[in-house]
Amino acid sequence: MTGFRILDFAHPRDPTIVYVEHLTGALFLEREEEIGRYATIFDHLRAEALGISHSAQLISRIADEIA
């Protein structure tokens, strides 16, 4: 999986866009089914992510290990 961003805009006429980075460039995806796939991936990533305090503890522990 490469990096991606889901871009939502305040104005209703501006469509949601998914910006996907890859090795030699980037893509802008606008089709509803493409956006839906990336929104699902984002939801899964968010569900698996550590909370704020656990993330801070992990970062601190790793920083101590490499210091």
PAZAPA-4460 file (N, C-alpha, C; in steps of 0.05 Angstrom, whole numbers, plus 32768, in hexadecimal, padded with zeros to 4 digits):
% residues 67
    n_x    n_y    n_z   ca_x   ca_y   ca_z    c_x    c_y    c_z   seq   type   mol
   8011   7FE9   8000   8000   8000   8000   8012   8019   8000     1      M     A
   800B   802C   7FF0   8019   8045   7FEF   800A   805A   7FFF     2      T     A
   8016   8071   8003   8009   8087   8011   7FF1   8092   8001     3      G     A
   7FDC   809A   800F   7FC5   80A6   8002   7FB8   80BA   8015     4      F     A
   7FA9   80CC   8009   7F9A   80E0   8018   7F7E   80E2   800C     5      R     A
   7F6A   80E4   801D   7F4F   80E9   8013   7F4A   8106   8017     6      I     A
   7F45   8115   8002   7F41   8131   8003   7F24   8138   8000     7      L     A
   7F18   8143   8016   7EFD   814D   8016   7EFD   816B   8016     8      D     A
   7EEB   8177   8008   7EEA   8194   8005   7ED0   819F   8010     9      F     A
   7ED1   81B7   801A   7EB9   81C4   8027   7EA3   81C9   8012    10      A     A
   7EAB   81D1   7FFB   7E97   81D9   7FE6   7E8B   81C0   7FDA    11      H     A
   7E71   81BD   7FD9   7E64   81A5   7FCF   7E6A   819F   7FB2    12      P     A
   7E71   81B3   7FA2   7E78   81AE   7F86   7E94   81A2   7F82    13      R     A
   7EA4   81A4   7F97   7EBF   8198   7F95   7EBE   817B   7F9E    14      D     A
   7EC4   8169   7F8C   7EC1   814C   7F93   7ED7   8143   7FA6    15      P     A
   7ED1   812E   7FB5   7EE6   8120   7FC5   7EFA   8114   7FB2    16      T     A
   7F13   8115   7FB9   7F29   810A   7FA8   7F3B   80F9   7FBA    17      I     A
   7F45   80E3   7FAE   7F59   80D4   7FBC   7F73   80D9   7FAD    18      V     A
   7F87   80E2   7FBC   7FA2   80E7   7FB2   7FB4   80CF   7FBA    19      Y     A
   7FBF   80C1   7FA6   7FCF   80A9   7FAB   7FEB   80AE   7FA2    20      V     A
   7FFE   80AB   7FB4   801A   80AE   7FAD   8025   8093   7FA5    21      E     A
   8036   8092   7F91   8044   8079   7F8A   8061   807F   7F82    22      H     A
   8070   806B   7F7B   808D   806E   7F77   8094   8083   7F63    23      L     A
   8086   8086   7F4D   808E   8098   7F38   807A   80B0   7F34    24      T     A
   8068   80B4   7F46   8055   80CA   7F43   803E   80C8   7F56    25      G     A
   8027   80D1   7F4C   800F   80D1   7F5D   7FF6   80CF   7F4B    26      A     A
   7FE0   80C7   7F58   7FC6   80C5   7F4A   7FB2   80D5   7F59    27      L     A
   7F9F   80E0   7F4B   7F87   80ED   7F57   7F6F   80DC   7F4E    28      F     A
   7F62   80D0   7F62   7F4B   80BE   7F5C   7F31   80CC   7F63    29      L     A
   7F1E   80CC   7F51   7F05   80DA   7F56   7EEC   80C9   7F55    30      E     A
   7EEE   80B0   7F4A   7ED6   809F   7F48   7ECD   8096   7F63    31      R     A
   7EB2   8096   7F66   7EA6   808F   7F80   7EAF   8074   7F8B    32      E     A
   7EB2   8060   7F7A   7EBA   8045   7F83   7ED7   8045   7F8C    33      E     A
   7EE8   8055   7F7F   7F04   8058   7F88   7F06   8065   7FA3    34      E     A
   7EF7   807B   7FA6   7EF7   8089   7FC0   7EEC   8077   7FD6    35      I     A
   7ED8   8068   7FD0   7ECD   8055   7FE4   7EE1   8040   7FED    36      G     A
   7EF1   8036   7FDA   7F05   8022   7FE2   7F1A   802E   7FF4    37      R     A
   7F23   8046   7FEE   7F37   8053   7FFF   7F2B   805B   801A    38      Y     A
   7F12   8063   801A   7F05   806A   8034   7F03   8051   8046    39      A     A
   7EFE   803A   803A   7EFD   8021   8049   7F18   801A   8054    40      T     A
   7F2D   801D   8043   7F48   8018   804C   7F4F   802A   8064    41      I     A
   7F48   8044   8061   7F4E   8057   8076   7F40   804F   8090    42      F     A
   7F26   8047   808E   7F17   803E   80A6   7F25   8027   80B3    43      D     A
   7F2F   8013   80A4   7F3C   7FFC   80AF   7F56   8005   80BD    44      H     A
   7F66   8017   80B0   7F7E   8020   80BC   7F79   802F   80D7    45      L     A
   7F65   8040   80D6   7F5E   804F   80EE   7F55   803C   8105    46      R     A
   7F47   8027   80FE   7F3D   8013   8113   7F55   8004   811F    47      A     A
   7F6A   8000   8110   7F82   7FF1   811A   7F96   8003   8127    48      E     A
   7F94   801D   8124   7FA8   802F   812F   7FA7   8031   814D    49      A     A
   7FBE   8036   8159   7FBF   803A   8176   7FB2   8055   817C    50      L     A
   7FA9   8058   8195   7F9F   8071   819F   7FB6   8085   81A4    51      G     A
   7FAF   809D   81AB   7FC3   80B2   81AF   7FD7   80AA   81C5    52      I     A
   7FCD   80A2   81DC   7FE0   809C   81F2   7FF1   8083   81EC    53      S     A
   7FE6   806F   81E0   7FF6   8057   81D9   800A   805E   81C3    54      H     A
   8003   806F   81B0   8016   8077   819B   802D   8086   81A8    55      S     A
   8027   8098   81BA   803C   80A8   81C7   804F   8095   81D7    56      A     A
   8043   8081   81E5   8054   806E   81F4   8066   805E   81E1    57      Q     A
   805B   8055   81CB   806B   8046   81B7   8082   8057   81AC    58      L     A
   807C   806F   81A4   8090   8081   819A   80A6   8086   81AE    59      I     A
   809E   808B   81C7   80B1   808F   81DD   80C3   8077   81E1    60      S     A
   80B6   805F   81E1   80C6   8047   81E6   80DA   8042   81CF    61      R     A
   80D2   8046   81B7   80E4   8042   81A0   80FA   8057   81A1    62      I     A
   80F3   8070   81A7   8108   8085   81A9   811C   807E   81BE    63      A     A
   8114   8073   81D5   8126   806B   81EA   8138   8054   81E0    64      D     A
   812D   8042   81D1   813C   802B   81C7   8152   8032   81B3    65      E     A
   814C   8047   81A3   8160   804E   818F   8173   8064   8198    66      I     A
   816E   8070   81AF   817F   8085   81B9   8199   807B   81C4    67      A     A
***
